[in-house]
Amino acid sequence: MLSKELLEQIRVLAMQHPNIIGWVIDTLEKNNLAYYDKHLELEVLSQIPNKNAYQVMSELFKYWKNEKVRLSSREVAIALSTAKYCDEIISSNLAMELVWTGPNVGVPMRRTDQALLEIINEATKELIIISFAVYKIPELVKALKLAINRGVNVKMIVETPETSEGKISFGIGSLDDELLKRLTIFVWPLDKRITNEEGKYGSLHVKCAVADEKKLLISSANLTQYALTLNMEMGLLVHNKALATQVIEHISNLITHKILRNIKQVTTQ
């Protein structure tokens, strides 16, 4: 078994320096040496201009040289190829993008509203949106109507003036009446909330959207014009089936256990 030190350097090279690992593998395979060789080390290191990559590769050669088991250059190349493949699979299965609302200072990031509309517009089966505040967003209303028209089951989980005990003064009533009739809306009733020693209730402070067990948006932004256009807000757009599915299952369990309740059930009690 390879030492942890050598394995770590192989992992770091694959994860942090994918631009050089390919030709490093080719060089090791081409030389096909039975064990560590100083000339091979010098040949590889002489072609690495990046200081950090040079240090990682230098450490890799050091641990290869000191391994108790004699390793050929081809065996090290195989280990590097395996690490490279695993890192590529992990990256493709867990792709993430930063999303941002606020001043543009030259760092490329997706806009929060663009990421949210992308999730809504690409949904084909199921869409869950959770927000503390929802208030007057024409683009959101239009996109949700189109989603419902193409057969998407849209659930919205929100805070209301009643369930927030006045923490917000407006609720989903600020949305389009036609849309409200077609949404399935859930709230977190006060009788299901945790309280502290003073009897104060917690808030539904989640802001996220998830569609079709594929994409997940987690953000600090509420569904308001201020949050999506004027505030400083940051979040992550996650392209990952496992995480999206986990969120959907968690919300479904909260509904099954009646911790989240259909707003019609709450208002009729």
C-alpha positions as CSV (number, residue, x, y, z in Angstrom):
1,M,0.0,0.0,0.0
2,L,1.3,3.5,-0.8
3,S,2.1,5.8,2.0
4,K,-0.4,8.5,3.0
5,E,2.2,11.2,2.1
6,L,2.5,10.0,-1.5
7,L,-1.2,9.5,-1.9
8,E,-1.8,13.0,-0.6
9,Q,0.6,14.6,-3.1
10,I,-1.1,12.6,-5.9
11,R,-4.5,13.8,-4.7
12,V,-3.4,17.5,-4.5
13,L,-1.8,17.4,-8.0
14,A,-5.0,16.0,-9.5
15,M,-7.2,18.4,-7.7
16,Q,-5.2,21.7,-7.9
17,H,-3.2,21.3,-11.1
18,P,-5.3,19.5,-13.7
19,N,-3.6,21.5,-16.5
20,I,-0.2,19.6,-15.9
21,I,-1.2,16.2,-14.7
22,G,-1.9,14.9,-18.2
23,W,1.6,15.4,-19.5
24,V,3.2,14.3,-16.2
25,I,1.4,11.0,-16.7
26,D,2.6,10.8,-20.3
27,T,6.2,11.5,-19.3
28,L,6.2,8.9,-16.6
29,E,4.7,6.3,-18.9
30,K,7.0,7.1,-21.7
31,N,10.1,6.7,-19.5
32,N,8.8,3.3,-18.2
33,L,11.4,3.1,-15.4
34,A,11.4,0.3,-12.9
35,Y,11.9,2.7,-9.9
36,Y,12.4,6.3,-8.9
37,D,15.1,8.1,-11.0
38,K,16.7,11.5,-10.3
39,H,17.0,12.3,-14.0
40,L,13.3,11.8,-14.5
41,E,12.5,14.1,-11.6
42,L,14.7,16.8,-13.1
43,E,13.1,16.3,-16.5
44,V,9.6,16.7,-15.1
45,L,10.3,19.6,-12.7
46,S,12.1,21.6,-15.4
47,Q,8.8,21.9,-17.3
48,I,6.7,23.2,-14.4
49,P,6.7,27.0,-14.3
50,N,4.0,27.3,-11.6
51,K,5.6,27.6,-8.1
52,N,2.9,25.8,-6.2
53,A,2.7,22.9,-8.8
54,Y,6.5,22.7,-8.7
55,Q,6.4,22.2,-4.9
56,V,3.7,19.6,-5.1
57,M,5.5,17.6,-7.8
58,S,8.8,17.9,-5.9
59,E,7.2,16.5,-2.8
60,L,5.6,13.7,-4.8
61,F,9.0,12.7,-6.1
62,K,10.5,12.8,-2.6
63,Y,7.8,10.5,-1.2
64,W,8.1,8.2,-4.3
65,K,11.8,7.9,-3.7
66,N,11.3,7.1,0.0
67,E,8.5,4.5,-0.5
68,K,9.3,1.2,1.2
69,V,7.8,-0.6,-1.9
70,R,9.7,0.0,-5.1
71,L,7.3,1.7,-7.6
72,S,7.9,2.0,-11.3
73,S,7.1,5.2,-13.2
74,R,4.2,3.4,-14.9
75,E,2.7,2.5,-11.5
76,V,2.9,6.1,-10.3
77,A,1.4,7.2,-13.6
78,I,-1.5,4.7,-13.0
79,A,-2.1,6.2,-9.6
80,L,-2.1,9.7,-11.0
81,S,-4.5,8.6,-13.8
82,T,-6.9,7.2,-11.2
83,A,-6.8,10.3,-9.1
84,K,-7.3,12.5,-12.2
85,Y,-10.4,10.4,-13.2
86,C,-11.9,10.4,-9.7
87,D,-11.5,14.2,-9.5
88,E,-13.1,14.8,-12.9
89,I,-16.1,12.6,-11.9
90,I,-16.5,14.3,-8.6
91,S,-16.3,17.7,-10.2
92,S,-18.9,16.8,-12.9
93,N,-21.3,15.3,-10.3
94,L,-21.0,18.3,-7.9
95,A,-20.8,21.4,-10.1
96,M,-21.4,24.6,-8.2
97,E,-21.6,28.3,-9.2
98,L,-21.5,31.3,-7.0
99,V,-24.5,33.6,-7.4
100,W,-24.5,37.3,-6.4
101,T,-26.7,40.4,-6.0
102,G,-24.8,43.6,-5.5
103,P,-22.1,45.8,-7.0
104,N,-20.1,44.4,-9.9
105,V,-16.4,44.6,-9.2
106,G,-15.1,42.5,-12.0
107,V,-15.3,39.0,-10.4
108,P,-17.5,36.9,-12.7
109,M,-20.6,35.5,-10.8
110,R,-24.1,34.6,-11.8
111,R,-26.9,37.0,-10.8
112,T,-29.2,35.7,-8.2
113,D,-32.3,36.5,-10.2
114,Q,-30.9,34.8,-13.3
115,A,-30.1,31.6,-11.4
116,L,-33.6,31.5,-9.8
117,L,-35.3,32.0,-13.2
118,E,-33.0,29.3,-14.7
119,I,-34.2,26.8,-12.1
120,I,-37.9,27.8,-12.7
121,N,-37.7,27.8,-16.5
122,E,-35.9,24.5,-16.7
123,A,-38.2,22.6,-14.3
124,T,-40.3,19.9,-16.0
125,K,-41.9,17.9,-13.1
126,E,-41.5,19.4,-9.7
127,L,-40.4,22.8,-8.3
128,I,-40.1,23.7,-4.6
129,I,-39.4,27.3,-3.6
130,I,-38.8,28.4,0.0
131,S,-38.5,32.0,1.2
132,F,-39.0,34.1,4.3
133,A,-40.4,37.0,2.3
134,V,-42.2,37.1,-1.0
135,Y,-43.1,40.4,-2.5
136,K,-44.0,41.8,-5.9
137,I,-41.7,40.1,-8.4
138,P,-43.3,40.3,-11.9
139,E,-40.6,38.1,-13.5
140,L,-41.1,35.4,-10.9
141,V,-44.9,35.4,-11.3
142,K,-44.6,35.1,-15.1
143,A,-42.0,32.3,-14.9
144,L,-44.1,30.4,-12.3
145,K,-47.2,30.6,-14.4
146,L,-45.4,29.3,-17.4
147,A,-44.0,26.4,-15.3
148,I,-47.5,25.5,-14.1
149,N,-48.8,25.7,-17.6
150,R,-46.3,23.1,-18.8
151,G,-47.3,20.7,-16.0
152,V,-44.8,21.4,-13.3
153,N,-46.0,20.7,-9.7
154,V,-45.1,23.9,-7.9
155,K,-44.8,24.0,-4.1
156,M,-44.0,27.3,-2.3
157,I,-43.1,27.4,1.4
158,V,-43.3,30.9,2.9
159,E,-43.6,32.9,6.0
160,T,-46.7,35.0,6.5
161,P,-47.6,38.0,8.8
162,E,-49.7,35.5,10.9
163,T,-47.1,32.8,11.2
164,S,-44.2,35.3,11.7
165,E,-46.1,37.1,14.5
166,G,-45.6,40.4,12.7
167,K,-42.0,40.0,11.7
168,I,-43.1,40.7,8.1
169,S,-46.0,42.9,7.3
170,F,-46.7,41.5,3.8
171,G,-47.3,38.0,2.6
172,I,-48.0,35.9,-0.5
173,G,-51.1,38.1,-1.0
174,S,-48.8,40.5,-2.8
175,L,-48.5,37.9,-5.6
176,D,-50.9,37.5,-8.5
177,D,-54.3,36.2,-7.5
178,E,-54.4,33.8,-10.5
179,L,-51.0,32.4,-9.5
180,L,-52.0,32.0,-5.9
181,K,-55.0,29.8,-6.9
182,R,-52.6,27.5,-8.8
183,L,-49.8,27.2,-6.3
184,T,-49.6,24.7,-3.5
185,I,-48.5,26.8,-0.5
186,F,-47.2,25.6,2.8
187,V,-46.4,27.4,6.0
188,W,-44.7,26.5,9.3
189,P,-47.6,26.8,11.9
190,L,-46.8,28.3,15.2
191,D,-47.9,25.2,17.0
192,K,-45.1,23.3,15.3
193,R,-42.3,25.7,16.1
194,I,-39.6,25.5,18.7
195,T,-39.7,28.2,21.3
196,N,-37.1,29.5,23.8
197,E,-37.5,30.0,27.6
198,E,-39.3,33.3,26.9
199,G,-41.8,31.7,24.6
200,K,-40.3,33.3,21.4
201,Y,-40.8,31.4,18.2
202,G,-38.2,30.7,15.5
203,S,-38.6,31.9,11.9
204,L,-38.8,30.1,8.6
205,H,-35.6,31.7,7.4
206,V,-34.7,29.3,4.5
207,K,-34.2,30.7,1.0
208,C,-33.8,28.0,-1.6
209,A,-35.2,26.6,-4.8
210,V,-35.0,23.0,-6.1
211,A,-36.2,21.5,-9.3
212,D,-36.6,18.0,-10.7
213,E,-34.0,16.5,-8.4
214,K,-31.3,18.1,-10.5
215,K,-30.6,21.7,-9.5
216,L,-30.6,23.4,-6.1
217,L,-30.2,27.2,-5.4
218,I,-29.3,28.1,-1.8
219,S,-29.1,31.9,-1.2
220,S,-29.3,34.6,1.4
221,A,-31.8,36.4,-0.9
222,N,-35.6,36.6,-0.1
223,L,-38.0,36.7,-3.1
224,T,-38.3,40.5,-3.1
225,Q,-37.2,43.1,-5.6
226,Y,-34.7,44.5,-3.1
227,A,-33.1,41.1,-2.5
228,L,-32.8,40.3,-6.2
229,T,-31.7,43.7,-7.5
230,L,-30.4,46.1,-4.8
231,N,-29.1,44.2,-1.7
232,M,-25.8,42.4,-1.3
233,E,-26.8,38.7,-1.4
234,M,-24.7,35.6,-2.1
235,G,-25.5,32.0,-2.7
236,L,-24.7,28.8,-4.5
237,L,-26.3,27.2,-7.6
238,V,-25.7,23.4,-7.2
239,H,-25.9,21.0,-10.1
240,N,-26.1,17.7,-8.2
241,K,-28.9,15.0,-8.2
242,A,-28.0,13.6,-4.7
243,L,-28.2,17.0,-2.9
244,A,-31.3,18.1,-4.8
245,T,-33.0,14.8,-4.0
246,Q,-32.0,15.1,-0.3
247,V,-33.6,18.5,-0.1
248,I,-36.8,17.3,-1.8
249,E,-37.0,14.3,0.5
250,H,-36.4,16.4,3.6
251,I,-39.2,18.9,2.6
252,S,-41.5,15.9,1.8
253,N,-40.9,14.5,5.3
254,L,-41.6,17.8,6.9
255,I,-45.0,17.9,5.1
256,T,-45.7,14.2,5.9
257,H,-45.1,14.9,9.6
258,K,-47.3,18.0,9.3
259,I,-44.5,20.3,10.5
260,L,-45.1,22.1,7.2
261,R,-48.9,22.5,6.5
262,N,-50.9,23.5,3.5
263,I,-52.0,27.1,4.1
264,K,-55.6,26.2,3.4
265,Q,-55.5,23.7,6.3
266,V,-54.1,26.4,8.6
267,T,-56.5,29.2,7.7
268,T,-59.5,26.9,8.1
269,Q,-58.6,25.8,11.6
